[in-house]
């Protein structure tokens, strides 16, 4: 599918980060970090432990106040805005936090209703429940999961419930924080396929933090690498490898990187052979 032809796309980058600085006490996580997320892409964000991948995401969605820099989402400045302001922009994105971050005392359906209650308090309870039901089914969960509590769900089901909540407001921009972490290979591959399908059918732009090399090879259009407190490179995996950056070289050309690349190549050879 040509993403540029999707009716939701305007051609403008939905996320622009310039000169971002994040510090915690004397520790600087980001220094002059800049990044653009292209409309309609799945952008994978990778980096070593402590490089601030989740801090970057939290800065973009307004949960972390940067020390310096500028962030705009859909052309609107986010830095320095009170979390309760500019709801017109905030309802255009959805976030799936690592582990799902579900409210333990609410059912899956009630969890999905939370953003609907916040942004659309005037819709009827019946419509709110019907929207929640649709989003739960869209995330790949069975209908009986709607009435279950998070404690009754497997790890994979919790992630899908978190995804359903992230989709509640029909977002244009979807943030996924380690969506396949803790899943077995079959479950991780299924979640990857779901992410790609949702991106294509709903016209989403996806900002995806991951350590999963299979995910990077299978569904990411580009990958942004955070190292040395900055985004040191953005591009396709072959483009990144050509940079010669030592962390990128170790990450993608190490044993796991080579295994993921080989698996990706075999899968596409089988796919090409069946066509």
Secondary structure, DSSP 8 states (H G I E B T S, - for coil): --GGGSTT--SS-SEEEEEEEEEETTEEEEEEEEEEE-TT-EEEEEE-TTS-HHHHHHHHTTSS--SEEEEEETTEE-TT--TTS-HHHHTTEEEE-TT----TTSBHHHHHHHHHHHH-TTS-HHHHHHHHHHHHHHTT--GGGGG-BGGGS-HHHHHHHHHHHHTTT--SEEEEESTTTT--HHHHHHHHHHHHHHHHHHT-EEEEE---HHHHHHH-SEEEEEETTEEEEEE-HHHHHHT--HHHHHHHHSHHHHHHHHHHHHHHHHHHHH-
